[in-house]
Amino acid sequence: METVNIHEAETNLSHLLSRVELGEEIIISNQGVPVAKLVPFQTSFNRKASLGLDRGRFTVPEDFNAPLPEEILAAFEGNEE
């Protein structure tokens, strides 16, 4: 992974982006301190295609919306004793 300073990055941005497109990662630094990393852009998977993939793997219990037991509620509220 190569490190370039801000001036080099500004001057050679198109060239750096071409290298990143090919899979390289490049660090941009300011006076030797890393401030950014150029990495290839990866699109996330299609969310709509992933909906429902876990159907049937979990069953919501009947008491899902029931009030919490007092000791758990007290712990959430910071009233543990």
matplotlib code that plots the C-alpha trace (Angstrom):
import matplotlib.pyplot as plt

x = [0.0, 1.5, 1.4, 1.2, 1.1, -1.8, 0.0, 0.8, -2.8, -4.1, -1.7, -2.1, -5.7, -6.8, -3.8, -4.3, -8.0, -7.0, -4.8, -7.5, -9.9, -7.6, -7.7, -4.9, -5.3, -3.5, -3.1, -3.1, -1.1, -0.7, 2.8, 3.4, 0.1, -2.4, -5.7, -7.5, -7.4, -8.5, -10.0, -12.0, -15.7, -17.8, -21.5, -23.5, -25.5, -29.1, -31.1, -34.4, -33.0, -31.9, -35.3, -36.8, -33.7, -34.0, -37.7, -38.5, -35.2, -36.6, -40.1, -41.2, -42.4, -46.0, -44.8, -42.5, -44.4, -45.0, -43.6, -40.1, -39.6, -39.0, -35.3, -34.5, -36.4, -34.6, -31.2, -32.1, -33.1, -29.9, -31.8, -29.9, -29.5]
y = [0.0, 3.3, 6.5, 9.9, 13.4, 15.7, 17.7, 14.5, 13.3, 16.6, 16.6, 12.9, 12.2, 10.7, 8.4, 7.4, 6.7, 4.5, 2.4, 2.2, 1.0, -1.9, -2.9, -1.0, 0.9, 4.3, 6.3, 10.1, 11.8, 15.3, 16.0, 12.3, 11.7, 9.5, 11.3, 9.2, 5.9, 5.5, 2.1, 0.5, 1.2, -1.9, -1.8, -3.5, -6.5, -5.9, -5.4, -6.3, -9.6, -10.4, -9.7, -12.9, -15.0, -15.9, -16.6, -19.5, -19.4, -17.5, -17.5, -14.5, -15.7, -14.9, -12.8, -10.6, -7.4, -8.3, -6.0, -6.8, -8.5, -5.9, -6.9, -6.5, -3.2, -1.9, -2.8, -0.8, 2.2, 2.0, 1.0, -2.2, -3.1]
z = [0.0, -1.1, 0.8, -1.0, 0.4, -0.3, -3.0, -4.9, -4.5, -5.9, -8.8, -9.7, -8.7, -12.0, -12.1, -8.4, -9.1, -12.1, -9.8, -7.1, -9.8, -10.4, -6.7, -5.2, -1.9, -1.4, 1.8, 1.6, 4.3, 5.6, 6.9, 7.3, 9.2, 7.4, 6.8, 4.2, 2.3, -1.3, -1.8, -4.6, -4.4, -3.8, -4.2, -1.4, -2.3, -3.5, -0.4, -2.0, -3.1, 0.5, 2.1, 3.5, 3.3, 7.0, 6.9, 9.2, 11.0, 14.0, 15.6, 17.5, 20.9, 22.0, 24.9, 22.7, 23.6, 27.2, 29.9, 31.1, 34.5, 37.3, 37.8, 34.1, 33.9, 36.9, 35.3, 32.2, 34.3, 36.4, 39.5, 40.2, 43.9]

ax = plt.figure().add_subplot(projection="3d")
ax.plot(x, y, z, "-o")
ax.set_aspect("equal")
plt.show()
